[in-house]
Amino acid sequence: MDSVLKVAQHALEHKKKFIMNLSSTYTIEKFPDRVLEVLPYISTLFENETEARALAKVLHEKYEVNQ
């Protein structure tokens, strides 16, 4: 994820869009802090329903969002 963060920061510095695909729930479940670290840089995020639910769970746990 270090390389992903570097690319994301580069895109921001050069006023470019940063598009990311979550690819699998494994990444979200095993590296939640790294995913959350890169999230603010993302212009467009591609994910399927399972990945979206995994990300929502991480966000809920991290920020204790009330439903």
ChimeraX attribute file (.defattr): number of C-alpha atoms within 10 A of each C-alpha:
attribute: neighborCount
match mode: 1-to-1
recipient: residues
	/A:1	12
	/A:2	9
	/A:3	8
	/A:4	14
	/A:5	16
	/A:6	12
	/A:7	15
	/A:8	22
	/A:9	17
	/A:10	15
	/A:11	17
	/A:12	15
	/A:13	9
	/A:14	8
	/A:15	9
	/A:16	12
	/A:17	14
	/A:18	17
	/A:19	13
	/A:20	17
	/A:21	12
	/A:22	16
	/A:23	12
	/A:24	14
	/A:25	18
	/A:26	12
	/A:27	16
	/A:28	21
	/A:29	15
	/A:30	10
	/A:31	12
	/A:32	18
	/A:33	14
	/A:34	15
	/A:35	19
	/A:36	15
	/A:37	11
	/A:38	18
	/A:39	15
	/A:40	9
	/A:41	19
	/A:42	16
	/A:43	14
	/A:44	12
	/A:45	12
	/A:46	11
	/A:47	16
	/A:48	12
	/A:49	8
	/A:50	11
	/A:51	20
	/A:52	17
	/A:53	13
	/A:54	18
	/A:55	21
	/A:56	14
	/A:57	16
	/A:58	18
	/A:59	15
	/A:60	13
	/A:61	10
	/A:62	12
	/A:63	8
	/A:64	10
	/A:65	10
	/A:66	5
	/A:67	4
